[in-house]
Amino acid sequence: MLKYKTTLLHCLVVPAIFLLGMAKAYSKEVTYCINPDGAPYEMLRNGKHVGVSADYLSLISQLTGIEFKLVETTNWQQSLEFIQTGKCMLLPMLNRSSLRNAFLEFTQSYFESPNVLLGRKSDVIYQGFDGLTTELIGVNKYNYLAEYLSRYYPQLRIQMFESESEGLRALNGGDIDLMAGASLHLHSVMEQMNLKGFVITGYAEPYNSFRMGVNEAYPELSNILNDAIERIPEASRVDIRKRWSNVKRQYQQDFRAVILVIVCVVVLLATLFWRHNIMRRYARELQHKQKEMENLQSVLLEKNRLLEFLSSHDSATNLYNRNFMLHRAEDEVSRFNRFHTPATLILFDFSTHISSSGDDQNLFSEDSVRELARVCLGSVREVDIAGRWSAEQIIILCPQTPIAASKILAERLKEAVETHPRDEIRKLPFSIGLASLNAGEAFSDWYERASQALYIARRHHSGKVVVAEQ
């Protein structure tokens, strides 16, 4: 029994002593900046820091003895500038992003909150950003969602705003279709602006996973904060969430339910006298609706196929686009690393500008580019993947193909261009560079070697095929 008590005392006291020992290094003040307009997560109220982050800093201060001192800023952008220049050491509540990783050390996540899509129509539900097509979406340009959407959803129509309040005004005026942001913050701004009539039309990935960001000059501070966050009791976390989760359900008068009841009563009374005729009419209408649904489903399926095609193909040539080729090349590198199957990259570079009497003239039409793409497709095998990498470069990925076989393919492509019946294709200045994939190479290295071979081919004369050194 005595041994058990001693072990328990050791488990409780040693972490506390360790945490206090680490905190001694920061017995001085730790300066921090906040988003003064980030309610309810953090804000300035009568010159005092309040909100979720303020409550967590208070708990951490009690656990570590660190004294946190607020450095006031006018906006979130200024806070980001201060943390980078060292005017403050800590940002207590923000999401991690690749851009912020460059100058911040992040703690573990301590508070999560969903992102939502706000709209004016309640009859439309979006399944995240993947369900959006032509809608114009508003987002705070300083929010990490702006970086996330630009990186992973470049096809969406996005309008940047200086703040959520500016975006909500645009949504209220009909200038945008949806506003994306953190649910608690958007609701707080709506209450401040006394805006009504908005509805949540969908939840948007990813969730806000708030952390503390420490200036990279103080890496040990993040360790102290992580230890303190782990020791915060669950009951305290729940109390903070309850205190600041201010989203309430709003009710609106809706007479549609009353009207529906009246209609149902009328229909029910009518069925007592005309049941047979009504059932026949409903059967005909149901059959008609089913046919309409089948037609709509067929149209929707065709539209989805078209969207899928357009997202992965170049509109001018119908070749695969750069983004698709990049993904396929990365897949081929992964396959090579697993199975060590050979692969070759062919770069076909051509010039649409022909120099004549000292003048650089663009004599190569879009129709000629399309014809050149057809020549490439006619020269490669079914397993090869051809795509338009840039305006004057076509890239061909040859899976499970050694360099010797790929050179034969490149020569066949060269011959097809030089013997083409159309003059502008035959006279086209072009060069071809090849490179096989080596062990340990990333796609960027592979592409760079092929580009070097292409550069050598350009230095010789048009129609040259050069293989990169291993």
N, C-alpha and C positions, 0 to 999 in steps of 0.2 A: 504493500500500500504506500509506504514511504517512497519507494522507488518510483511509483506511478506519479505521485505528486511532484517529485523533483523533476521528472521528465516534462510534465505539463508546464511547470513554472519556467523551465528552460525554453520551451517552445514559444511562450508568450513574451518573455523578457528579452531574449536575444534579438528577435526582429526589431523590437522597439528600440533597443540600444543601438543597433546598426543604423536604423533610420535617423535617430537623433544625432548619431555621429556624422552621418552624411550631411545632415541639415546644418551642422555647425559651420560647414564651409560657406553657407549662405545665411549666416546670422545677420549679415547686412541686408539692406533692402533689395528686393527683386522687383525691378520696374516692369510694368506691363502696359500694353495698349489694348483697346477693345474696339468693336464696331459700335459707335455711339447710337446708331439707328437700327440695331439688330434685335429689337424686342421680339419675343420675350427672352431670347437667348442671352442677350446682354445689351445694356443701354445706359445712358446717363439720365438720371432723374434728379433735378435740383443740384447738379454737380456731383452726384454720388453714383457710383457704379452699382447697379442692381441687375437681377436676372439670374438665369441658370448658372452662368459662369461665375457670378459673384458668390453664389451659395457654395459652389464647389471650392473656390479659392479660400473661402472662410473655413471650410472643413479641413482643407489641406494645411492651412496656417495653424490650426489647432493641433494637427497631427505632427507637424514638422517644426513648428516654432518659427517658420519663415515669415517675414513681414513683407507683404506685397504692397507696392506703391503704384498707383495709377498715374500714367502719363497721358493727359487728355489730348485727344485729337478731334478734328472737326468732322472726319468721315473715315470710312473703312480704307479707302485708298491711301490716306495719310498714315493710318496705322500700319499698313503693309510697308510703306516707305520707311517708317521709323524702325521697324523690326530689322529691316535690311541694313540700315545705317548704324544700328547699335544704340539708338536713342531709347529703346526699350528692349528688354531681354526676353519677353514672353508675350505670346498671343494666347489667351486662355481658351478660346473656343473657335475652331475652324475645321474645315475638312482638309484631308490630305489630297494633294494633286501632284502631278509630275513637275509642274513649274515651281510649286512651293517646296518640293523636296530639295531644290537646288540651294536654298538658303535657310531651311528650318530642319530641326530635329523634332520628330513627332513622338508624343507619348501614345500609350494605348488608348483605344476609344473608351469614352466614359458616358456618352449620351447619344442616343439615336432618335431620329425623327424623320418621317417620310417626306419625300418631295411629291407635290401634287400638280395637276393641271387644272387651272381655274378657267371656266368659260361662262357664257351667258345662256347656253342651251342645256336643259336638263335631260333631253331625250337622246343624247349622244354620249356613249361611254367609250373611251380610248384605252386600249391595252398597252399603256406605256408609249414611249416614243416610236416603237415599231408600228403602231397603229396609225401614225400620222402620215399624211401625203402632201396635200396642198395647203394645209393650215399654216397661217402666219403665227409664230410662237414668240412671245416676249420673254426676255430673261435679263436679269441684272448682269451687266458685263463684268462686274467684279466678283460675281458668284462663281464658285467652282463649276457650276452647271454649264456656264458659257464655254469653259475649256473642254468639258466633257462632251458637249454637243458638237463643238467644232471638230473634235478628234474622231468621234465614233459615229456621228450622224451628219456628215457634211452635206447630205442631200436635202436636209430639212430647211424650210424657210424660217430664218431666225432674225429677230430684230432686237438689238441690244439697247438697254436703257441704263441711265445713271443710277437708278434706284427702283425698288419695287413699287413705290408710290407713283412714280412716273409711268411705269408699266401698267398699273391698275387703272390709272386715268385713261390711258390709251385703250385698254380693254373695255372700260365703261363707255368710251366714245365710239367703239366699233372699229378702231384703227387696226387692231390685231384680233385674232380669233381666240388665242389661248395665252395664259400667263403661267409660266413654270417657276416653281420655287418651293421653299420649305413651308409646310402647312401651317405651323404655329406662327411663323413670321408674317406670312401673307394674311392670316386672319387678324393678327394684331394691327397691321397696317390698314386693313379694311375698316376695323373699328375706329381707328384714329381719324380716317377720312370719311367715316360715316357712309360707306358704300354698301349697298345691298343688291340683291338680285343675282349674285354670282353663285355658281355651283361647282363642286368638285366633279370634273368629268373623267377623271382617271388618276391613277397613281403612277409616278414616273420613277424609273430606276436611275441611279442607285439611291439607296437610303442615305440620309445625312448621318455620317458616323463621326461625331465631333470629337476632336482631340485637342490637346494643348501643343502649340508650336513654340519651340525654344530656339533662340538664335544659335546658329551652329558654333558660335564661340564658347557656348556653355553646355557641352554635351553631358557633363555630370549632373546638371540640373534636371535633365529629362529623366535620369535614373531615380533621383529623389522623388520627382512627381509621380512616376510609375509606381513606386513602392507605396506612396501615400494613397494613390487612387485605388490600389488593390485593397487597402485597409478600410476604405469607406464602407460602412455597413449598408446592407441592402435596404434597410428601413429608411435610412437617410436619403438614399437615391430615390426611393418611391415618393417620399415627402416632397422632394424638390420637383419631381415630375408632376405631381398633383398640384403643387403651388403655381406652376407656370404653364400648365396645359390648359389654356383658356378657351379652347374651341368648344362652342356650344351649338346644339342643334337649333336651327331657326325654322319656325313654322310660318307658313303662308296660308291665307284663306284660299281654299280651293273648292269650288262648287261642282267640280266634275264628278265627285263621288255621289253628291246628291242627285245630280242629273242622271248618273248611271243607275242609281236605285229606281228613280222614276221610270226610266226607259225599261228597266227589267220588269217592273210591275206591269207596265203597259203590255210588254211582250208576253208576260205570263198570262194576263187576262185574255190576250188575243189568241193564245194557243189553246185555250179552253174551247174556242169556237172554230178555229181555223187550223188546227194542229196538222192535219194531213197536207194542206197546201203550203204551210210554212216549212214543214220538213222537206218537201220537195224543192222549194225555192232555196233553202239553205244547202241542200245537197248539190244543186247546180252551182251556187256561188262558191262552195268549198272546192269543187272540181276546177272551177275557173281560177281560183286563187292558187291552187296547187300547180296549175300549169304556169301561172305567172312566176311563182317561186322557182320552178324548174328553169324557166327562161332566165330569170335574174341570176340564179346560181351558175348557169352556163356563161353568161356575160361576165360575172365576177371571176370565174375561173380563167377565162380568156384574158381579162385585164391583169390578173395576177401573173399569168405567164408572160405577158408583155412587159410588165414592170420588172420581173426577174431578168428578162432578156436585156432590157435597157440599162439595168443597174450593173451589168457585167460586160457590156459591149460598147464599142466606139460607134457613135451615131453615123459618122461619115463613111466608114469602111465595113461595118458589121464584124470587124475583128474584135477579139476580147480587148477590154480597156486596161489601163495601167494598173488599177487597183486589183483587178482580178488576176492579172499576171503576177503581181507581187505576191499574192496569197498562194498561187499555185507553185511559184518558185520556192517559197518558204516550205511548202509541203514536200517538194522534191528534195530539198536539203535535209529535212527530217527523215525522209525515207532513205536517203543515202547514208545518214548516220546510223540508222538501224540495220539496214540490209546490205549496205556497201554496193548497191547497184549503180552502174555508171550513168552519168547524165551530162548533157552538153547544152550550152547556151549559145545561140547564134544571134548576132546583132546585124541587121540589114539596114544600112544607113544610106539615104538618098537625098538629093538636093532638088528642091522644086524651083530654084532660081538658076537661070542659065545666063551666063555672062556673054553679052554681045556688044562689040565695039566699045568696051569700057563701061557699058551700062548693065546693071544687074536687073534682069527682067524675070518676073514670075510667069513662066509660060506653062506651068503644070497645073491643070485645073483639078477641081475636086473629083470630077469624073475619072481623070487619069489616076488619081490616088486610089479610087475604088477599083479600077482595073488592075493596078499594081497589087492591091490586096488580094484580088482573085488569082493573080499569078502566084503569089506566095501560097495561098491555100491549095492551089493545084499542084504545087511542087512538093509539099510536105506530106508525111504519112498521116494516117488516121490517129495514131497515138501522139503525134506532135501537136503542140499548142502554140498558135500564132496570135500575137496581140500587138496593138499599136501602142508603143511606149511613149512616143512624142510625135510632134507634127511631121518630122522627117526621119523617123526611126521605127522599124518594126522588129520586134523581139520574138524569137522562136525557141521554145523550150522542148528539148528532145529527151524524154524520160527513157531510162534503161538503154541508152545509146552511147557506145564509145566514140571517141573523137574521130576515128577513121571513118566510121559510117556517117557521122554528122558532116564531115567534110565532103563526102559524096553528095549528100543532100544539098549542101551549100553550092557545090558546083552545078548541080541540076537547076537550082534556083537562078544562078548566074546565067546559065545557058538559056533558060526560059525568058529572062529579061532581054538578053542580047539578040534573041531570034524572034521577038514578039512582032506581030504584023503591024502594030501601030508605031509610027515614027517617034512620037514623044516618049514612048516606053523604051524603045531601042536606044535612043540618044540620052537617056537619063543617066546622069553621073551617080554612081553608087559604089559602095564598098561593103565588104562582109568580114566580120571578125568572129572567131569561134574560141570558146574556152570550155574545157571539161571541168567538172566539179572535183576539187581536191578534198582530202580528209581534213576536218577541222575548219573548213571555210564557212563563213556566213554568206548569205546571198550578196551582200554589198561587196565582199571581196571577190566573189565569183564574177559579178557584173563588172567590177573594176578591171579584172584581167581581160575580159572580153572587150572592154572599151579600149584598153591599150592595144590589143590586136587590131581593132578597128582603126585606131589612130595610125598605126603602121601602114595599114592597107590604104588609107587616104593619102598618105605621103607618096605612094608609088604612082598609081594612076587609077582611073575609074575601072571597075570590074575586078578589082584585086580581092582574093580570098586569103586571109591570114589566120593562122592558128596560134593561139596564145601559148607561151611557154608554161610548162608544168611547174 
